[in-house]
């Protein structure tokens, strides 16, 4: 799945992030970045991760697996398939949202 398709899936479910109260960025390496700003209502989506409270570094392929529920966030973190920079609390909330 491309970053653009992942972005489309996030756009369809942006309201799920409404209670997050933070900015989170997904750094997809060569595939770009996706940023969700849930400090505003309704949450917004962009490709500019400026000012993120939490940055999650993950491949587009593994992010797709997280979204689909075929990869557990804690397992991905343990195996080094994702790295977290910034607030671990925000990352845990995002993981919970992705697993719903």
Biopython code that builds the backbone (N, CA, C, O; Angstrom):
import numpy as np
from Bio.PDB.StructureBuilder import StructureBuilder

atoms = [
    (1, "UNK", "N", (0.860, -1.177, 0.000)),
    (1, "UNK", "CA", (0.000, 0.000, 0.000)),
    (1, "UNK", "C", (0.895, 1.224, 0.000)),
    (1, "UNK", "O", (1.895, 1.286, 0.715)),
    (2, "UNK", "N", (0.525, 2.169, -0.793)),
    (2, "UNK", "CA", (1.310, 3.401, -0.865)),
    (2, "UNK", "C", (0.929, 4.348, 0.266)),
    (2, "UNK", "O", (-0.113, 4.203, 0.905)),
    (3, "UNK", "N", (1.800, 5.314, 0.489)),
    (3, "UNK", "CA", (1.522, 6.322, 1.519)),
    (3, "UNK", "C", (0.221, 7.054, 1.198)),
    (3, "UNK", "O", (-0.520, 7.427, 2.107)),
    (4, "UNK", "N", (-0.054, 7.257, -0.068)),
    (4, "UNK", "CA", (-1.281, 7.957, -0.463)),
    (4, "UNK", "C", (-2.519, 7.155, -0.074)),
    (4, "UNK", "O", (-3.507, 7.724, 0.392)),
    (5, "UNK", "N", (-2.471, 5.850, -0.262)),
    (5, "UNK", "CA", (-3.615, 5.010, 0.121)),
    (5, "UNK", "C", (-3.779, 4.953, 1.634)),
    (5, "UNK", "O", (-4.901, 4.928, 2.140)),
    (6, "UNK", "N", (-2.658, 4.934, 2.359)),
    (6, "UNK", "CA", (-2.724, 4.957, 3.819)),
    (6, "UNK", "C", (-3.353, 6.269, 4.268)),
    (6, "UNK", "O", (-4.185, 6.293, 5.175)),
    (7, "UNK", "N", (-2.950, 7.351, 3.632)),
    (7, "UNK", "CA", (-3.499, 8.674, 3.961)),
    (7, "UNK", "C", (-5.011, 8.690, 3.728)),
    (7, "UNK", "O", (-5.755, 9.249, 4.534)),
    (8, "UNK", "N", (-5.462, 8.090, 2.648)),
    (8, "UNK", "CA", (-6.898, 8.022, 2.356)),
    (8, "UNK", "C", (-7.637, 7.243, 3.448)),
    (8, "UNK", "O", (-8.745, 7.614, 3.837)),
    (9, "UNK", "N", (-7.028, 6.173, 3.935)),
    (9, "UNK", "CA", (-7.667, 5.393, 5.002)),
    (9, "UNK", "C", (-7.751, 6.199, 6.292)),
    (9, "UNK", "O", (-8.755, 6.141, 7.003)),
    (10, "UNK", "N", (-6.679, 6.959, 6.597)),
    (10, "UNK", "CA", (-6.713, 7.820, 7.775)),
    (10, "UNK", "C", (-7.785, 8.901, 7.624)),
    (10, "UNK", "O", (-8.508, 9.192, 8.577)),
    (11, "UNK", "N", (-7.893, 9.496, 6.430)),
    (11, "UNK", "CA", (-8.896, 10.542, 6.195)),
    (11, "UNK", "C", (-10.297, 10.029, 6.469)),
    (11, "UNK", "O", (-11.126, 10.749, 7.026)),
    (12, "UNK", "N", (-10.565, 8.800, 6.086)),
    (12, "UNK", "CA", (-11.887, 8.212, 6.272)),
    (12, "UNK", "C", (-12.213, 7.998, 7.752)),
    (12, "UNK", "O", (-13.383, 7.901, 8.122)),
    (13, "UNK", "N", (-11.181, 7.923, 8.597)),
    (13, "UNK", "CA", (-11.394, 7.647, 10.016)),
    (13, "UNK", "C", (-10.814, 8.725, 10.927)),
    (13, "UNK", "O", (-10.510, 8.444, 12.086)),
    (14, "UNK", "N", (-10.656, 9.936, 10.436)),
    (14, "UNK", "CA", (-10.061, 11.009, 11.231)),
    (14, "UNK", "C", (-10.823, 11.282, 12.522)),
    (14, "UNK", "O", (-10.219, 11.642, 13.532)),
    (15, "UNK", "N", (-12.123, 11.117, 12.500)),
    (15, "UNK", "CA", (-12.916, 11.394, 13.702)),
    (15, "UNK", "C", (-12.510, 10.487, 14.864)),
    (15, "UNK", "O", (-12.723, 10.845, 16.023)),
    (16, "UNK", "N", (-11.932, 9.319, 14.575)),
    (16, "UNK", "CA", (-11.465, 8.422, 15.631)),
    (16, "UNK", "C", (-10.366, 9.056, 16.480)),
    (16, "UNK", "O", (-10.183, 8.686, 17.640)),
    (17, "UNK", "N", (-9.627, 10.022, 15.898)),
    (17, "UNK", "CA", (-8.503, 10.660, 16.581)),
    (17, "UNK", "C", (-8.923, 11.896, 17.378)),
    (17, "UNK", "O", (-8.077, 12.543, 17.996)),
    (18, "UNK", "N", (-10.201, 12.228, 17.373)),
    (18, "UNK", "CA", (-10.684, 13.464, 17.994)),
    (18, "UNK", "C", (-10.290, 13.607, 19.462)),
    (18, "UNK", "O", (-9.986, 14.718, 19.897)),
    (19, "UNK", "N", (-10.283, 12.557, 20.217)),
    (19, "UNK", "CA", (-9.965, 12.643, 21.633)),
    (19, "UNK", "C", (-8.482, 12.560, 21.950)),
    (19, "UNK", "O", (-8.099, 12.611, 23.119)),
    (20, "UNK", "N", (-7.650, 12.433, 20.941)),
    (20, "UNK", "CA", (-6.213, 12.264, 21.159)),
    (20, "UNK", "C", (-5.565, 13.508, 21.763)),
    (20, "UNK", "O", (-4.716, 13.397, 22.649)),
    (21, "UNK", "N", (-5.960, 14.688, 21.290)),
    (21, "UNK", "CA", (-5.435, 15.935, 21.842)),
    (21, "UNK", "C", (-3.963, 16.167, 21.601)),
    (21, "UNK", "O", (-3.318, 16.872, 22.377)),
    (22, "UNK", "N", (-3.415, 15.594, 20.546)),
    (22, "UNK", "CA", (-1.986, 15.729, 20.259)),
    (22, "UNK", "C", (-1.751, 15.665, 18.758)),
    (22, "UNK", "O", (-2.638, 15.314, 17.980)),
    (23, "UNK", "N", (-0.529, 16.016, 18.377)),
    (23, "UNK", "CA", (-0.104, 15.893, 16.981)),
    (23, "UNK", "C", (0.779, 14.667, 16.883)),
    (23, "UNK", "O", (1.714, 14.498, 17.666)),
    (24, "UNK", "N", (0.479, 13.806, 15.913)),
    (24, "UNK", "CA", (1.275, 12.596, 15.707)),
    (24, "UNK", "C", (1.710, 12.534, 14.242)),
    (24, "UNK", "O", (0.945, 12.860, 13.335)),
    (25, "UNK", "N", (2.944, 12.111, 14.036)),
    (25, "UNK", "CA", (3.479, 11.990, 12.687)),
    (25, "UNK", "C", (3.919, 10.551, 12.455)),
    (25, "UNK", "O", (4.477, 9.903, 13.340)),
    (26, "UNK", "N", (3.657, 10.071, 11.256)),
    (26, "UNK", "CA", (4.139, 8.763, 10.831)),
    (26, "UNK", "C", (5.216, 9.027, 9.791)),
    (26, "UNK", "O", (4.921, 9.504, 8.695)),
    (27, "UNK", "N", (6.459, 8.721, 10.127)),
    (27, "UNK", "CA", (7.581, 8.879, 9.215)),
    (27, "UNK", "C", (7.748, 7.567, 8.469)),
    (27, "UNK", "O", (8.157, 6.558, 9.044)),
    (28, "UNK", "N", (7.426, 7.593, 7.179)),
    (28, "UNK", "CA", (7.455, 6.387, 6.368)),
    (28, "UNK", "C", (8.746, 6.261, 5.571)),
    (28, "UNK", "O", (8.802, 5.525, 4.587)),
    (29, "UNK", "N", (9.770, 6.970, 5.991)),
    (29, "UNK", "CA", (11.055, 6.921, 5.297)),
    (29, "UNK", "C", (10.940, 7.477, 3.890)),
    (29, "UNK", "O", (10.453, 8.591, 3.698)),
    (30, "UNK", "N", (11.382, 6.715, 2.913)),
    (30, "UNK", "CA", (11.376, 7.156, 1.513)),
    (30, "UNK", "C", (9.961, 7.382, 0.979)),
    (30, "UNK", "O", (9.779, 8.059, -0.033)),
    (31, "UNK", "N", (8.957, 6.814, 1.661)),
    (31, "UNK", "CA", (7.568, 6.965, 1.215)),
    (31, "UNK", "C", (6.913, 8.244, 1.731)),
    (31, "UNK", "O", (5.742, 8.498, 1.448)),
    (32, "UNK", "N", (7.661, 9.053, 2.486)),
    (32, "UNK", "CA", (7.130, 10.335, 2.949)),
    (32, "UNK", "C", (6.675, 10.307, 4.390)),
    (32, "UNK", "O", (7.158, 9.513, 5.197)),
    (33, "UNK", "N", (5.740, 11.184, 4.699)),
    (33, "UNK", "CA", (5.231, 11.311, 6.062)),
    (33, "UNK", "C", (3.743, 11.612, 6.044)),
    (33, "UNK", "O", (3.214, 12.175, 5.085)),
    (34, "UNK", "N", (3.087, 11.227, 7.116)),
    (34, "UNK", "CA", (1.671, 11.523, 7.313)),
    (34, "UNK", "C", (1.553, 12.101, 8.711)),
    (34, "UNK", "O", (2.056, 11.520, 9.673)),
    (35, "UNK", "N", (0.895, 13.231, 8.825)),
    (35, "UNK", "CA", (0.733, 13.874, 10.127)),
    (35, "UNK", "C", (-0.748, 14.069, 10.435)),
    (35, "UNK", "O", (-1.533, 14.473, 9.577)),
    (36, "UNK", "N", (-1.103, 13.775, 11.670)),
    (36, "UNK", "CA", (-2.471, 13.978, 12.141)),
    (36, "UNK", "C", (-2.413, 14.996, 13.268)),
    (36, "UNK", "O", (-1.683, 14.819, 14.244)),
    (37, "UNK", "N", (-3.191, 16.067, 13.123)),
    (37, "UNK", "CA", (-3.273, 17.093, 14.163)),
    (37, "UNK", "C", (-4.615, 16.952, 14.856)),
    (37, "UNK", "O", (-5.645, 17.397, 14.350)),
    (38, "UNK", "N", (-4.585, 16.323, 16.027)),
    (38, "UNK", "CA", (-5.811, 16.125, 16.797)),
    (38, "UNK", "C", (-5.928, 17.143, 17.920)),
    (38, "UNK", "O", (-6.686, 16.940, 18.869)),
    (39, "UNK", "N", (-5.170, 18.256, 17.815)),
    (39, "UNK", "CA", (-5.310, 19.341, 18.789)),
    (39, "UNK", "C", (-6.397, 20.308, 18.341)),
    (39, "UNK", "O", (-6.779, 21.212, 19.084)),
    (40, "UNK", "N", (-6.894, 20.112, 17.119)),
    (40, "UNK", "CA", (-7.967, 20.944, 16.580)),
    (40, "UNK", "C", (-9.189, 20.063, 16.351)),
    (40, "UNK", "O", (-9.083, 18.840, 16.260)),
    (41, "UNK", "N", (-10.332, 20.697, 16.262)),
    (41, "UNK", "CA", (-11.554, 19.955, 16.028)),
    (41, "UNK", "C", (-12.220, 20.465, 14.758)),
    (41, "UNK", "O", (-12.537, 21.652, 14.676)),
    (42, "UNK", "N", (-12.435, 19.634, 13.795)),
    (42, "UNK", "CA", (-12.083, 18.224, 13.701)),
    (42, "UNK", "C", (-10.590, 18.046, 13.421)),
    (42, "UNK", "O", (-9.934, 18.980, 12.959)),
    (43, "UNK", "N", (-10.048, 16.859, 13.696)),
    (43, "UNK", "CA", (-8.639, 16.599, 13.418)),
    (43, "UNK", "C", (-8.329, 16.792, 11.930)),
    (43, "UNK", "O", (-9.193, 16.602, 11.074)),
    (44, "UNK", "N", (-7.091, 17.169, 11.642)),
    (44, "UNK", "CA", (-6.679, 17.381, 10.255)),
    (44, "UNK", "C", (-5.536, 16.447, 9.900)),
    (44, "UNK", "O", (-4.847, 15.919, 10.773)),
    (45, "UNK", "N", (-5.349, 16.254, 8.599)),
    (45, "UNK", "CA", (-4.335, 15.352, 8.074)),
    (45, "UNK", "C", (-3.472, 16.123, 7.094)),
    (45, "UNK", "O", (-3.989, 16.906, 6.297)),
    (46, "UNK", "N", (-2.166, 15.912, 7.140)),
    (46, "UNK", "CA", (-1.274, 16.566, 6.183)),
    (46, "UNK", "C", (-0.035, 15.698, 5.992)),
    (46, "UNK", "O", (0.088, 14.618, 6.570)),
    (47, "UNK", "N", (0.878, 16.201, 5.168)),
    (47, "UNK", "CA", (2.156, 15.516, 4.987)),
    (47, "UNK", "C", (3.297, 16.328, 5.598)),
    (47, "UNK", "O", (4.467, 16.093, 5.296)),
    (48, "UNK", "N", (2.946, 17.287, 6.461)),
    (48, "UNK", "CA", (3.918, 18.133, 7.147)),
    (48, "UNK", "C", (3.925, 17.798, 8.639)),
    (48, "UNK", "O", (3.042, 18.244, 9.371)),
    (49, "UNK", "N", (4.907, 17.020, 9.102)),
    (49, "UNK", "CA", (4.907, 16.575, 10.501)),
    (49, "UNK", "C", (5.464, 17.587, 11.504)),
    (49, "UNK", "O", (5.912, 17.191, 12.580)),
    (50, "UNK", "N", (5.447, 18.856, 11.186)),
    (50, "UNK", "CA", (5.999, 19.883, 12.072)),
    (50, "UNK", "C", (5.293, 19.907, 13.424)),
    (50, "UNK", "O", (4.064, 19.871, 13.491)),
    (51, "UNK", "N", (6.071, 19.968, 14.491)),
    (51, "UNK", "CA", (5.523, 20.128, 15.831)),
    (51, "UNK", "C", (4.831, 18.915, 16.402)),
    (51, "UNK", "O", (4.003, 19.046, 17.303)),
    (52, "UNK", "N", (5.150, 17.732, 15.898)),
    (52, "UNK", "CA", (4.496, 16.518, 16.387)),
    (52, "UNK", "C", (4.905, 16.221, 17.827)),
    (52, "UNK", "O", (6.077, 16.333, 18.188)),
    (53, "UNK", "N", (3.930, 15.843, 18.639)),
    (53, "UNK", "CA", (4.205, 15.415, 20.007)),
    (53, "UNK", "C", (4.844, 14.029, 20.006)),
    (53, "UNK", "O", (5.580, 13.661, 20.921)),
    (54, "UNK", "N", (4.539, 13.271, 18.950)),
    (54, "UNK", "CA", (5.037, 11.905, 18.824)),
    (54, "UNK", "C", (5.277, 11.604, 17.350)),
    (54, "UNK", "O", (4.411, 11.852, 16.511)),
    (55, "UNK", "N", (6.443, 11.075, 17.041)),
    (55, "UNK", "CA", (6.745, 10.635, 15.684)),
    (55, "UNK", "C", (6.964, 9.131, 15.709)),
    (55, "UNK", "O", (7.765, 8.613, 16.487)),
    (56, "UNK", "N", (6.242, 8.452, 14.851)),
    (56, "UNK", "CA", (6.349, 7.000, 14.747)),
    (56, "UNK", "C", (7.034, 6.695, 13.416)),
    (56, "UNK", "O", (6.497, 6.984, 12.347)),
    (57, "UNK", "N", (8.219, 6.110, 13.500)),
    (57, "UNK", "CA", (8.979, 5.742, 12.307)),
    (57, "UNK", "C", (8.662, 4.286, 11.977)),
    (57, "UNK", "O", (8.932, 3.375, 12.760)),
    (58, "UNK", "N", (8.077, 4.096, 10.786)),
    (58, "UNK", "CA", (7.604, 2.774, 10.387)),
    (58, "UNK", "C", (7.524, 2.730, 8.864)),
    (58, "UNK", "O", (7.297, 3.760, 8.229)),
    (59, "UNK", "N", (7.707, 1.561, 8.278)),
    (59, "UNK", "CA", (7.559, 1.443, 6.832)),
    (59, "UNK", "C", (6.080, 1.495, 6.466)),
    (59, "UNK", "O", (5.216, 1.183, 7.285)),
    (60, "UNK", "N", (5.801, 1.887, 5.241)),
    (60, "UNK", "CA", (4.409, 1.933, 4.769)),
    (60, "UNK", "C", (3.784, 0.539, 4.851)),
    (60, "UNK", "O", (2.610, 0.398, 5.193)),
    (61, "UNK", "N", (4.569, -0.481, 4.539)),
    (61, "UNK", "CA", (4.072, -1.852, 4.586)),
    (61, "UNK", "C", (3.665, -2.250, 6.002)),
    (61, "UNK", "O", (2.607, -2.847, 6.197)),
    (62, "UNK", "N", (4.495, -1.923, 6.988)),
    (62, "UNK", "CA", (4.164, -2.271, 8.370)),
    (62, "UNK", "C", (3.030, -1.413, 8.922)),
    (62, "UNK", "O", (2.240, -1.891, 9.736)),
    (63, "UNK", "N", (2.935, -0.154, 8.492)),
    (63, "UNK", "CA", (1.811, 0.681, 8.920)),
    (63, "UNK", "C", (0.509, 0.110, 8.379)),
    (63, "UNK", "O", (-0.508, 0.102, 9.073)),
    (64, "UNK", "N", (0.539, -0.362, 7.156)),
    (64, "UNK", "CA", (-0.647, -1.002, 6.588)),
    (64, "UNK", "C", (-1.052, -2.215, 7.427)),
    (64, "UNK", "O", (-2.236, -2.430, 7.683)),
    (65, "UNK", "N", (-0.069, -3.000, 7.851)),
    (65, "UNK", "CA", (-0.358, -4.173, 8.681)),
    (65, "UNK", "C", (-0.936, -3.767, 10.029)),
    (65, "UNK", "O", (-1.824, -4.442, 10.550)),
    (66, "UNK", "N", (-0.439, -2.661, 10.604)),
    (66, "UNK", "CA", (-1.006, -2.166, 11.869)),
    (66, "UNK", "C", (-2.466, -1.781, 11.679)),
    (66, "UNK", "O", (-3.321, -2.133, 12.492)),
    (67, "UNK", "N", (-2.745, -1.055, 10.600)),
    (67, "UNK", "CA", (-4.101, -0.598, 10.318)),
    (67, "UNK", "C", (-5.039, -1.790, 10.092)),
    (67, "UNK", "O", (-6.181, -1.793, 10.551)),
    (68, "UNK", "N", (-4.534, -2.800, 9.376)),
    (68, "UNK", "CA", (-5.349, -3.983, 9.077)),
    (68, "UNK", "C", (-5.503, -4.921, 10.266)),
    (68, "UNK", "O", (-6.355, -5.809, 10.258)),
    (69, "UNK", "N", (-4.670, -4.719, 11.294)),
    (69, "UNK", "CA", (-4.744, -5.577, 12.464)),
    (69, "UNK", "C", (-3.924, -6.848, 12.360)),
    (69, "UNK", "O", (-4.059, -7.740, 13.198)),
    (70, "UNK", "N", (-3.065, -6.948, 11.333)),
    (70, "UNK", "CA", (-2.235, -8.147, 11.193)),
    (70, "UNK", "C", (-0.876, -7.987, 11.868)),
    (70, "UNK", "O", (-0.089, -8.933, 11.899)),
    (71, "UNK", "N", (-0.593, -6.805, 12.406)),
    (71, "UNK", "CA", (0.633, -6.561, 13.155)),
    (71, "UNK", "C", (0.262, -5.836, 14.441)),
    (71, "UNK", "O", (-0.389, -4.792, 14.406)),
    (72, "UNK", "N", (0.669, -6.380, 15.555)),
    (72, "UNK", "CA", (0.421, -5.781, 16.857)),
    (72, "UNK", "C", (1.456, -4.691, 17.114)),
    (72, "UNK", "O", (2.646, -4.904, 16.877)),
    (73, "UNK", "N", (1.023, -3.533, 17.593)),
    (73, "UNK", "CA", (1.912, -2.400, 17.805)),
    (73, "UNK", "C", (3.024, -2.713, 18.798)),
    (73, "UNK", "O", (4.175, -2.346, 18.563)),
    (74, "UNK", "N", (2.708, -3.376, 19.889)),
    (74, "UNK", "CA", (3.730, -3.705, 20.891)),
    (74, "UNK", "C", (4.751, -4.695, 20.330)),
    (74, "UNK", "O", (5.946, -4.591, 20.606)),
    (75, "UNK", "N", (4.276, -5.638, 19.554)),
    (75, "UNK", "CA", (5.183, -6.609, 18.934)),
    (75, "UNK", "C", (6.075, -5.908, 17.915)),
    (75, "UNK", "O", (7.273, -6.184, 17.842)),
    (76, "UNK", "N", (5.497, -5.004, 17.133)),
    (76, "UNK", "CA", (6.275, -4.259, 16.142)),
    (76, "UNK", "C", (7.358, -3.429, 16.820)),
    (76, "UNK", "O", (8.482, -3.345, 16.326)),
    (77, "UNK", "N", (7.020, -2.817, 17.951)),
    (77, "UNK", "CA", (7.991, -2.021, 18.705)),
    (77, "UNK", "C", (9.104, -2.916, 19.250)),
    (77, "UNK", "O", (10.285, -2.580, 19.158)),
    (78, "UNK", "N", (8.718, -4.046, 19.812)),
    (78, "UNK", "CA", (9.684, -4.985, 20.379)),
    (78, "UNK", "C", (10.642, -5.518, 19.314)),
    (78, "UNK", "O", (11.831, -5.698, 19.574)),
    (79, "UNK", "N", (10.119, -5.766, 18.125)),
    (79, "UNK", "CA", (10.935, -6.307, 17.036)),
    (79, "UNK", "C", (11.691, -5.227, 16.266)),
    (79, "UNK", "O", (12.445, -5.534, 15.343)),
    (80, "UNK", "N", (11.489, -3.961, 16.644)),
    (80, "UNK", "CA", (12.188, -2.871, 15.963)),
    (80, "UNK", "C", (11.570, -2.483, 14.631)),
    (80, "UNK", "O", (12.208, -1.796, 13.833)),
    (81, "UNK", "N", (10.335, -2.912, 14.375)),
    (81, "UNK", "CA", (9.666, -2.565, 13.126)),
    (81, "UNK", "C", (9.083, -1.166, 13.175)),
    (81, "UNK", "O", (8.722, -0.597, 12.145)),
    (82, "UNK", "N", (8.993, -0.614, 14.374)),
    (82, "UNK", "CA", (8.600, 0.782, 14.523)),
    (82, "UNK", "C", (9.410, 1.392, 15.656)),
    (82, "UNK", "O", (9.756, 0.733, 16.636)),
    (83, "UNK", "N", (9.692, 2.649, 15.487)),
    (83, "UNK", "CA", (10.451, 3.388, 16.492)),
    (83, "UNK", "C", (9.640, 4.616, 16.877)),
    (83, "UNK", "O", (8.947, 5.204, 16.047)),
    (84, "UNK", "N", (9.734, 4.992, 18.139)),
    (84, "UNK", "CA", (8.950, 6.107, 18.654)),
    (84, "UNK", "C", (9.883, 7.205, 19.123)),
    (84, "UNK", "O", (10.855, 6.965, 19.839)),
    (85, "UNK", "N", (9.558, 8.417, 18.697)),
    (85, "UNK", "CA", (10.292, 9.595, 19.142)),
    (85, "UNK", "C", (9.269, 10.547, 19.748)),
    (85, "UNK", "O", (8.269, 10.875, 19.108)),
    (86, "UNK", "N", (9.509, 10.984, 20.955)),
    (86, "UNK", "CA", (8.565, 11.883, 21.620)),
    (86, "UNK", "C", (7.736, 11.133, 22.646)),
    (86, "UNK", "O", (8.220, 10.204, 23.293)),
    (87, "UNK", "N", (6.500, 11.538, 22.788)),
    (87, "UNK", "CA", (5.616, 11.034, 23.836)),
    (87, "UNK", "C", (5.214, 9.574, 23.647)),
    (87, "UNK", "O", (4.524, 9.225, 22.689)),
    (88, "UNK", "N", (5.652, 8.737, 24.566)),
    (88, "UNK", "CA", (5.264, 7.325, 24.545)),
    (88, "UNK", "C", (3.776, 7.184, 24.867)),
    (88, "UNK", "O", (3.122, 6.271, 24.363)),
    (89, "UNK", "N", (3.235, 8.074, 25.697)),
    (89, "UNK", "CA", (1.808, 8.043, 26.024)),
    (89, "UNK", "C", (0.944, 8.267, 24.802)),
    (89, "UNK", "O", (-0.055, 7.575, 24.606)),
    (90, "UNK", "N", (1.326, 9.240, 23.972)),
    (90, "UNK", "CA", (0.584, 9.497, 22.731)),
    (90, "UNK", "C", (0.699, 8.286, 21.821)),
    (90, "UNK", "O", (-0.288, 7.877, 21.209)),
    (91, "UNK", "N", (1.889, 7.705, 21.723)),
    (91, "UNK", "CA", (2.085, 6.530, 20.868)),
    (91, "UNK", "C", (1.184, 5.382, 21.304)),
    (91, "UNK", "O", (0.628, 4.676, 20.463)),
    (92, "UNK", "N", (1.038, 5.191, 22.606)),
    (92, "UNK", "CA", (0.189, 4.116, 23.105)),
    (92, "UNK", "C", (-1.284, 4.374, 22.783)),
    (92, "UNK", "O", (-2.030, 3.445, 22.473)),
    (93, "UNK", "N", (-1.693, 5.633, 22.858)),
    (93, "UNK", "CA", (-3.074, 5.980, 22.495)),
    (93, "UNK", "C", (-3.318, 5.735, 21.015)),
    (93, "UNK", "O", (-4.371, 5.224, 20.633)),
    (94, "UNK", "N", (-2.338, 6.102, 20.168)),
    (94, "UNK", "CA", (-2.462, 5.874, 18.725)),
    (94, "UNK", "C", (-2.542, 4.382, 18.439)),
    (94, "UNK", "O", (-3.353, 3.943, 17.624)),
    (95, "UNK", "N", (-1.700, 3.604, 19.111)),
    (95, "UNK", "CA", (-1.732, 2.140, 18.932)),
    (95, "UNK", "C", (-3.107, 1.581, 19.248)),
    (95, "UNK", "O", (-3.627, 0.735, 18.520)),
    (96, "UNK", "N", (-3.693, 2.057, 20.338)),
    (96, "UNK", "CA", (-5.022, 1.600, 20.724)),
    (96, "UNK", "C", (-6.058, 1.972, 19.667)),
    (96, "UNK", "O", (-6.956, 1.184, 19.369)),
    (97, "UNK", "N", (-5.934, 3.173, 19.101)),
    (97, "UNK", "CA", (-6.857, 3.601, 18.049)),
    (97, "UNK", "C", (-6.708, 2.740, 16.790)),
    (97, "UNK", "O", (-7.701, 2.386, 16.154)),
    (98, "UNK", "N", (-5.487, 2.412, 16.442)),
    (98, "UNK", "CA", (-5.248, 1.616, 15.244)),
    (98, "UNK", "C", (-5.723, 0.173, 15.406)),
    (98, "UNK", "O", (-6.092, -0.479, 14.430)),
    (99, "UNK", "N", (-5.710, -0.313, 16.634)),
    (99, "UNK", "CA", (-6.112, -1.694, 16.876)),
    (99, "UNK", "C", (-7.612, -1.860, 17.023)),
    (99, "UNK", "O", (-8.094, -2.990, 17.088)),
    (100, "UNK", "N", (-8.363, -0.772, 17.076)),
    (100, "UNK", "CA", (-9.833, -0.870, 17.223)),
    (100, "UNK", "C", (-10.468, -1.304, 15.930)),
    (100, "UNK", "O", (-11.689, -1.441, 15.858)),
]
sb = StructureBuilder()
sb.init_structure("model")
sb.init_model(0)
sb.init_chain("A")
sb.init_seg("    ")
for serial, (resi, resn, name, xyz) in enumerate(atoms, 1):
    if name == "N":
        sb.init_residue(resn, " ", resi, " ")
    sb.init_atom(name, np.array(xyz, "f"), 0.0, 1.0, " ", f" {name:<3s}", serial, name[0])
structure = sb.get_structure()
